Amino acid sequence: MKYVVVYERTANIYSAYVPDLPGCVATGRTRNEIERSIREAIAFHIDGLRAEQQPIPEPSAWSDMAEV
């Protein structure tokens, strides 16, 4: 499955979250680190849902750019 990931950069770190997986977040010092960390967080989150015999949410979010 492919999930939308929202990445944000602050003055000091990067952060990311997955709208379809509430609570699935990660932070990192570099872009490469945050991309790796959120993939690991998604896998960990899904493994936890499976272990608890909870349903795995289907991807429903999408992304687009809005020019103003």
C-alpha positions, -999 to 999 in steps of 0.1 A, spaced: 0 0 0 11 36 -6 2 62 20 4 100 17 32 114 39 33 150 49 68 164 54 75 196 72 108 215 77 115 238 106 146 257 115 161 227 133 145 195 121 122 177 97 90 161 107 65 138 89 31 123 95 7 100 77 -29 113 76 -44 78 72 -25 64 101 -32 86 131 -3 88 155 22 77 129 49 104 130 86 107 128 113 134 130 148 137 116 178 160 112 180 156 74 157 150 45 172 115 40 168 107 77 132 117 79 123 98 47 139 67 62 124 72 96 88 76 84 90 44 63 102 26 94 74 43 114 47 32 89 60 -4 90 61 -4 128 26 11 130 11 -15 106 29 -43 125 13 -30 157 -22 -29 142 -17 -65 130 -5 -77 164 -36 -62 180 -58 -77 152 -69 -42 142 -79 -33 107 -52 -17 85 -66 15 71 -69 18 33 -51 48 19 -77 76 14 -57 108 15 -43 124 -15 -20 154 -22 -20 182 -46 -4 216 -50 -25 248 -50 -10 278 -67 -22 312 -54 
